[in-house]
Amino acid sequence: MDIFIPIGLGFFINLLVFIISKSLKQTNNKSLLICLYAVLVFLLSSFIIGSWLGMGIGVISSGMLIFVILIGIVIAIIPRKKFMIFN
């Protein structure tokens, strides 16, 4: 049960990154790419740090990756005219 806290934290960190990139007038694909770069930065930093702290950061990056996958599916399935939040 305790593993869901860092996964949820990573999910909301990437949600915040996505919202900030959308507020800077980026397209959906560019915002999703920025979120993917954030996942890669967190994952790479977890390998560099290592030990228990690196493992925790790796779990946070897995939550961020879940966000990227879910938003990618949502953007691909739902047409733009019906889903006005991500225009």
C-alpha positions in Angstrom: 0.0 0.0 0.0 2.9 2.4 0.7 4.1 2.1 -2.9 1.1 3.9 -4.2 2.1 7.2 -2.4 5.3 7.7 -4.6 3.5 6.5 -7.7 0.7 9.0 -7.1 3.3 11.7 -6.3 4.9 11.0 -9.7 1.6 11.1 -11.4 0.7 14.5 -10.0 4.2 15.9 -10.6 3.8 15.0 -14.3 0.3 16.4 -14.3 1.7 19.7 -13.0 4.4 19.6 -15.7 1.7 18.9 -18.4 -0.5 21.8 -17.1 2.5 24.2 -17.0 3.5 23.2 -20.6 -0.1 23.6 -21.8 -0.3 27.1 -20.2 2.8 28.1 -22.2 0.7 27.5 -25.3 2.3 24.2 -26.3 0.5 21.6 -28.5 -0.6 18.3 -27.0 2.1 16.3 -28.6 4.8 18.8 -27.5 3.5 18.8 -23.9 3.4 15.0 -23.9 7.0 15.0 -25.2 8.1 17.4 -22.4 6.4 15.0 -19.9 8.3 12.1 -21.4 11.6 14.0 -21.1 10.8 14.6 -17.4 10.3 10.8 -16.9 13.7 10.1 -18.5 15.4 12.8 -16.4 13.9 11.3 -13.2 14.8 7.7 -14.2 18.4 8.7 -15.2 18.8 10.6 -11.9 17.6 7.5 -10.0 20.3 5.4 -11.6 23.0 8.0 -10.9 22.0 8.5 -7.2 21.5 4.8 -6.5 20.8 3.2 -3.1 17.4 3.6 -1.4 16.9 7.2 -2.4 17.5 6.3 -6.1 15.0 3.5 -5.8 12.4 5.9 -4.4 13.0 8.3 -7.3 12.7 5.4 -9.7 9.2 4.6 -8.3 8.2 8.2 -8.7 9.3 8.1 -12.3 7.2 5.0 -12.8 4.2 7.0 -11.7 5.2 9.7 -14.1 5.4 7.1 -16.9 1.9 5.9 -16.1 0.7 9.5 -16.5 2.3 9.8 -19.9 0.8 6.5 -21.1 -2.7 7.4 -19.9 -2.7 10.9 -21.3 -1.3 9.6 -24.6 -4.2 7.2 -24.8 -6.7 9.9 -23.9 -5.4 12.3 -26.5 -5.3 9.6 -29.2 -8.8 8.2 -28.6 -10.9 11.3 -27.8 -11.3 13.8 -30.7 -10.2 17.3 -30.2 -13.6 18.9 -30.7 -15.3 16.9 -27.9 -12.4 17.2 -25.4 -11.8 20.9 -25.1 -9.4 20.8 -22.1 -6.5 19.6 -24.1 -6.8 22.0 -27.1 
